Amino acid sequence: MPLDVSKAGELEAVFDSIRKEWGHLDMLVHSITFAPKADLQGGLLNCSAEGFATAIDISCHSFIRMARLAAPLMTDGGTMFAMSYHGAQKVVPNYNVMGPVKAAPEAVCRYLAYELGQRKIRVHAISPGPLKTRAASGLKDFDLMLNDAVERSPVGELVDIMDVGFACAYLATPYGRRLTGQTLYVDGGASIMA
């Protein structure tokens, strides 16, 4: 279904459709991020208040809104994921405003894990290495980030969307039933390197 989390009613329409079609939900993946280009490429000091607010709303608060709508559909428990990046924990040159913005969903995951744990709903942040996505193409010197990830990674390879999917699938199964509130790095080990 079409979904623009900045447009009133679209998120609710998606979850109404899920409720009508399937009646319940087992897993939710939030993989939405956005910052206005001028705020993304201008450095953190030059980020406007409006650009920061937009980035937080779309990249973080929309996950809270999704979780609020998804939780009642997870009648037998479930798992929620929000995508993050290493720049949430460490400074990554040219990541700019997205560093603090991506730190917010990681904290949100921990707090939602606490709030939803009694309902057997687990919540995780997934922090992949750099992925070749349309959103990433807006980052200055993204190709340098890709090359650095390969060079720093102990496995010497970039991760791809399937690697991220496999990690989420594992955590959503009973094998991950006692794990919640974690930030899982799916980056070939690049995040462990100095």
N, C-alpha and C positions, 0 to 999 in steps of 0.2 A: 504494500500500500504506500502511497505517497506520504511522506512525513517531513515536515519542516517544524522542528520543535519551537521555533520562534513565532509560529502562527497559532493563535488561539484555537483550540478545539481539535487540531489534527492529532495530537497525541492521544486524546481521549477517544477519538474515532478508531484509532488502531486497536486500542485495548477493548473497546466495545465489540469490534469485529472478532478479536481473539475469543472473547467471552461467548459470543454467539456461535462461532465456528467450532471451537474445541471445548469450551467450558472451563478449562484450566490451563496453567502454564507451568512448565518445569524449569525453564532456563531463560534468562534475559542477558543479552550482551549490549552494552552501551558503547558504541564506537563512533562517537560524534565529537568533533572538535572544530572550533572556528575562532579566528580573530581577524579583525579588519586588516587588510594588507599593510597599511601605513603603520599600524600599531605593532604588527608582527615583525616588520622589517626595520623599524626605527629604533630599536634598543628599548630597554625597560624604562630608562629615565624619560624617554620621549613618548611613552605610551599615554594616550589620553584616558581620562576617567571613563568616557563613554565607550571607548574601545575595550578597556579592561572589563567593564561591566558586561558588555556583549560577550566577550570571551568566557567569562565566568558563567554567565547564564546558559549559553549554548553548550559549553564544554563540561560543566559541572552540575549546575542546578537542574538541568534537564534530566540528569540521571536520578536525582532525588524525586522529581516528578514521575519519572518512569517507575521507580521502585514503589512509590505510593500506589500507582495504578496496578502494578504487577503483583504485589504482595497478596491481595485478596484472591487472586487467581491461583496462587501457589498453595492449594489446599492440602497437599501432601508434602509440603516442603519444596525446596527448590534452590537454585543457585543463581546469583546475579554477578555480572562482571562489568567492570568499567576499564577501558583502555587507558594506560598511562604511558610514560616514557622515562628513561633514566634521568632526563633533564629536570624531573620533579624532585630528585634527591641530590643531584650534583649539578654544578654549572656546566652547561654545554654551550660553547660559543655559538652565537647566532640563533639560539633557541628563544632568547629574549623573553617576552611576556608569557610565552607558553610554559616556561619553567614553573613560575608561581601558580599559573592556572592549572597545570597538571598535578601539582602538589595537592590541590584542593580535593579532587576526586579520590585520591589515595586516603586522605583523612575521612572523607565521606564513607568510603567502604568500611573503614574500621568502626565508625559510629553506627552505620546501618547493620553491620554484622552483630553488634551488641544489641541493637533494638529488635532485630528480626530473629535472633538465635532461638528464642523460645518457640518460634513458629517453624523451626527446622529449616529456615532459609539462611543459606550461607552467602557471603558476599566477599568478593575478591577484586583487587586491582591486578590487571595483567600489564606488565611492562615489557613490550617487545623491543628488540633492537630496531634500528631504523628500517622502515618498510617503504618500498616504492609505491606510494599512494598519491592520489591527486592532491590531497591536503599537504603532504610533505613537499610537494613541488613548489609550494609557496615559501619555503624556508630558504633563506640566503645560504649559498654554498652547501646545499643538501648533498651533492655528489661527494664533497669532502667528508661529510658525516658517514656516508656509506663506506667510503674507502677506509676511514679510521676504524669503523666497526669491524671490518674484515681483518685489518691488521692487528687490532687489540684482542679479538676473540680467540680464546684457546682452541676452538674448533676450526677457526680460519674460514668461516663461511657466514654469509648473511642469513638471517632467518626470513621465512616467508609467511604468508597468510595461513598456510596449512599448519605450520609449526604452532602458531597461535591457536588455531582451531583445535589441534590435538591436546594442547594444554588445558583449554577450557573444557573439552569433552571429558578429560580425565577428572578434573575437579568437580564436574557435574555428576559423576557416577558415585555409587556407594564407596568406591575406593578412596574418595576424598571426603567422606562423611564427617570426619573430625577436624577438618581444616576450614577455617573461616577467618576473615579479616586480614588476610595476608596480601602482600604485594609480591607477585611471582614474576621474576625476570625470565623472559624467553628471548635470550639474546646471545646464545652460543658462549656464554660466560664473559662477555665483554665487560659487564658491570663489575666483575670482581677484580679487574685489572686496574693498576694505578695509572 
